[in-house]
Amino acid sequence: MTSQYAAHAQVSCIMTVRNGRETLPATLESVSAQREIEWELIVVDDGSTDETLDLLQQFARSHPSHRVEIVPTGGVGRGAALNLAWRAASTGLIANVDADDLYHPTKLAAQYQVLMQRPDVELLSTESHYIGAGEQPDWSAAVNHEPDATAESAAPPEPGAPRSLDVSDVTSLLGRFNPVNHSSVMMRRALLEELNGYDESRVRQLDYDLWVRAAAAGKRIHQLNRPLTAKRLHNRQSFEARLSLAYLTSSFRLQNRAIRSLGLPIHLHALAALRVLYRLLPQWVRRPLARKKRALLSTPDR
């Protein structure tokens, strides 16, 4: 199903969803609130049995000026659904959004600006907030409300206007952890085509695997240093299941692939093993170590 639309899209948002009734409306609203950019939305409804399809159809009808394409399936799996979504896109820029996450209103425009100005950037994430069920992000760190000190009569920046668009290369962090929130990413379609998209044989961490394969192909992973995405944490998502042995094993293998592909220091193999052991510790032991661990991991290798 495709809505009738008039606008010419600059960016294609893609989403895969299965039974997303509880969080989908807020996510769709955050897409429709994007400013100063024309977007389209491709949604693969991967076998929903709740009201997800009705919500998507209602959204499409209420946004006739945008292309909103809904692709229902009987349940093909996340990797295949993601590949269906980006291959149905009509633009050269692909921005994923999970059906429970949120965009800041300037998120797409800010990333679009960077990608237009910097042809060397092929995959661009943003910093992220992490919120619980029912919570709203505090976007204050993403905006600049300071007036121009040189003119008393100057109007302050419009609320929600992004700060300066500084970008970092976070590729080397792939050998330590996944530095990219999947919902924060905007990437060039040509990159997905070169990598043949997501690995449909994987059942977890399809995004991390894609970043590692991109790095192995000589691509760089960049981050826009503004928190323009909100990642929602809840019991159903795999992000919360990081203590499972399967998840830890997958992370360990991906980290070691990244270390080898990027020629990172050999001691990072030991760090990857220690990370597995750390995650297996009781929570009461891990909690006081978390702050020190984050500080250790925050500095990329030079």
C-alpha positions in Angstrom: 0.0 0.0 0.0 1.3 3.5 -1.0 -0.2 6.8 -0.1 -0.8 9.4 -2.8 1.8 12.1 -2.4 3.1 15.3 -3.9 6.4 16.0 -2.2 9.7 14.9 -3.7 11.6 13.0 -0.9 15.2 13.8 0.0 15.6 11.0 2.5 14.0 7.6 2.9 13.0 6.5 6.4 12.7 2.7 6.7 11.1 0.8 9.5 10.3 -2.8 10.3 7.7 -3.6 12.8 5.9 -6.6 14.3 3.1 -5.9 16.8 4.2 -2.4 17.6 0.9 -1.0 18.8 2.1 0.4 22.1 5.1 2.5 20.8 4.4 3.0 17.1 2.2 6.1 17.3 5.0 8.1 19.1 7.6 6.9 16.6 5.5 7.9 13.6 4.8 11.3 15.1 8.5 11.9 15.5 9.0 11.1 11.8 6.2 13.4 10.7 7.6 16.2 12.9 10.8 16.4 10.9 11.6 20.0 9.8 13.2 21.5 6.7 13.4 18.2 4.8 11.2 16.1 2.6 10.9 12.5 3.7 9.3 9.3 2.7 8.6 6.3 4.9 8.8 2.7 3.9 7.4 0.3 6.6 7.6 -3.5 6.4 4.9 -4.9 8.7 6.5 -8.3 9.4 3.5 -10.4 10.4 1.7 -8.2 13.0 -1.3 -9.6 14.7 -2.4 -6.5 16.6 -3.5 -3.1 15.3 -0.2 -2.2 13.8 -1.4 -2.3 10.2 -4.4 -0.1 11.0 -2.2 2.4 12.7 0.1 2.5 9.6 -2.7 2.9 7.2 -4.2 5.7 9.3 -0.8 7.5 9.3 -0.5 7.1 5.5 -4.0 8.6 5.0 -3.2 11.6 7.2 0.1 12.4 5.4 -0.9 12.6 1.7 2.0 14.9 0.8 4.5 12.2 1.7 5.1 8.8 0.2 4.2 6.3 2.9 4.5 2.7 1.6 3.4 -0.2 3.8 4.7 -3.6 2.9 2.9 -6.4 4.8 4.5 -9.8 5.1 3.7 -13.0 6.8 6.8 -12.8 8.9 10.0 -13.0 6.8 12.4 -12.1 9.7 14.2 -8.9 10.6 17.1 -9.1 8.0 14.8 -9.8 5.1 12.3 -7.1 6.2 15.1 -4.5 6.4 16.3 -5.4 3.0 12.8 -5.2 1.6 12.4 -1.7 3.1 15.6 -0.1 1.8 15.3 -1.6 -1.6 11.8 -0.1 -1.9 13.2 3.4 -1.1 13.3 6.0 -3.9 16.1 8.1 -2.6 19.9 7.7 -2.2 19.8 8.2 1.6 18.4 5.7 4.0 17.6 6.4 7.6 16.4 3.5 9.8 14.0 4.0 12.7 13.0 1.2 15.0 9.3 1.2 15.8 9.9 2.1 19.5 12.5 4.9 19.1 12.2 8.6 18.5 13.7 11.3 16.3 14.5 14.9 17.4 12.6 17.2 14.9 15.9 18.3 13.3 17.5 14.9 13.1 17.0 14.1 9.4 17.8 17.7 8.2 21.1 17.8 10.3 22.3 14.5 8.9 21.3 15.4 5.4 23.3 18.6 5.6 26.4 16.7 6.7 26.0 14.1 3.9 25.5 16.8 1.3 28.6 18.7 2.4 30.8 15.7 3.0 30.9 13.1 0.2 33.4 11.1 2.2 30.8 10.3 4.9 28.8 7.2 3.9 27.3 6.2 7.2 26.4 8.8 9.8 24.9 8.1 13.2 24.0 10.5 16.0 24.4 10.5 19.7 21.4 9.0 21.5 19.3 9.4 24.6 18.1 6.2 26.4 14.6 6.3 27.8 12.3 3.8 29.5 8.7 2.8 28.6 6.5 5.9 28.6 9.4 8.3 29.1 10.1 11.3 26.8 13.7 12.4 26.0 15.2 15.6 27.2 16.4 17.2 24.0 18.0 20.2 25.7 21.5 19.0 24.9 20.6 18.8 21.2 19.7 22.5 20.8 21.3 25.9 21.3 19.1 28.6 22.9 22.0 31.1 23.5 21.2 34.5 21.9 23.8 36.4 19.8 25.8 38.3 22.4 26.8 40.9 19.8 23.3 42.3 19.3 20.8 42.8 22.1 18.0 42.9 19.6 19.0 39.7 17.9 16.4 37.0 18.2 17.6 33.7 19.8 17.8 30.6 17.7 14.5 28.9 17.0 13.9 26.3 19.8 15.0 22.9 18.4 17.7 24.4 16.1 20.8 22.1 16.1 24.1 23.3 17.4 27.2 23.2 15.2 27.4 20.0 13.2 30.6 18.5 14.4 31.3 14.9 13.3 33.6 12.3 14.7 35.0 9.1 13.2 34.0 6.2 15.6 35.2 3.3 13.4 37.8 2.1 15.8 35.2 1.7 18.6 33.8 -1.2 16.7 36.5 -3.4 18.2 35.2 -2.6 21.7 31.4 -2.3 21.4 28.7 -1.2 18.9 28.9 2.6 19.0 26.0 3.1 16.6 22.3 3.2 17.6 20.6 1.6 14.6 17.8 4.2 14.8 20.3 7.0 14.6 21.9 6.0 11.4 21.6 7.6 7.9 23.6 6.0 5.2 24.0 6.1 1.5 22.0 3.6 -0.5 25.2 2.9 -2.5 26.8 1.6 0.6 24.0 -0.9 1.3 24.1 -2.0 -2.3 27.9 -2.6 -2.1 27.5 -4.6 1.0 24.4 -6.5 -0.3 22.4 -5.1 2.6 21.7 -6.8 5.9 22.7 -10.4 6.5 19.4 -12.3 6.5 20.9 -15.4 8.1 21.5 -13.5 11.4 19.0 -13.5 14.2 20.6 -10.8 16.3 22.9 -7.7 16.0 22.2 -7.3 12.3 23.2 -3.6 12.6 26.5 -4.3 14.3 27.3 -6.9 11.7 26.6 -4.4 8.9 28.9 -1.8 10.5 31.7 -4.3 10.9 31.4 -5.4 7.3 31.4 -1.8 6.2 34.6 -1.2 8.1 36.2 -4.4 6.7 35.4 -3.0 3.2 37.4 0.2 4.0 34.4 2.4 5.0 34.5 4.8 8.0 31.7 5.0 10.6 30.9 8.6 11.5 28.9 10.2 14.3 27.2 13.6 14.4 28.0 14.7 18.0 24.5 15.7 19.0 21.8 13.5 20.7 19.2 13.6 18.0 17.8 10.1 18.6 16.1 8.5 21.5 16.5 4.7 22.1 13.6 3.2 24.1 14.5 0.4 26.5 11.9 -2.2 27.4 11.7 -5.9 28.2 10.8 -7.1 24.7 13.8 -5.8 22.8 17.0 -7.6 22.3 19.0 -4.6 23.6 17.7 -5.5 27.1 18.8 -9.1 26.6 22.5 -8.5 26.7 23.1 -11.0 29.5 22.0 -13.9 27.3 24.9 -16.2 26.3 23.9 -16.1 22.6 24.0 -12.3 22.6 27.4 -12.2 24.4 28.8 -14.7 22.1 27.6 -12.8 19.1 29.1 -9.5 20.4 32.4 -11.3 21.2 32.7 -12.6 17.6 31.8 -9.3 16.0 34.3 -7.4 18.2 37.0 -9.8 17.2 36.1 -9.5 13.6 36.4 -5.7 13.8 39.7 -5.9 15.6 41.2 -8.1 12.9 39.7 -6.2 10.0 40.8 -2.8 11.3 44.2 -3.9 12.5 43.4 -2.7 16.0 45.8 -3.3 19.0 45.9 -7.0 19.9 45.1 -6.3 23.5 41.5 -5.5 22.5 41.0 -9.3 22.0 41.5 -9.7 25.7 39.3 -6.7 26.4 36.5 -8.4 24.4 36.9 -11.6 26.5 36.8 -9.5 29.7 33.6 -7.9 28.5 31.9 -11.3 28.3 33.1 -12.1 31.8 31.9 -8.7 33.1 28.4 -9.2 31.7 28.2 -12.5 33.4 28.8 -10.9 36.8 25.9 -10.3 39.2 24.2 -6.9 38.7 25.2 -5.7 42.1 28.8 -6.2 41.2 28.5 -4.7 37.7 26.7 -1.5 38.8 29.6 0.3 40.6 32.0 -0.7 37.8 29.8 0.7 35.0 30.9 4.4 35.3 34.6 3.5 35.2 34.0 1.1 32.2 32.2 3.8 30.2 35.1 6.2 30.7 37.6 3.6 29.6 35.6 2.9 26.4 34.9 6.5 25.5 38.3 7.2 23.9 38.9 5.8 20.4 42.3 4.3 19.6 44.6 6.6 17.8 
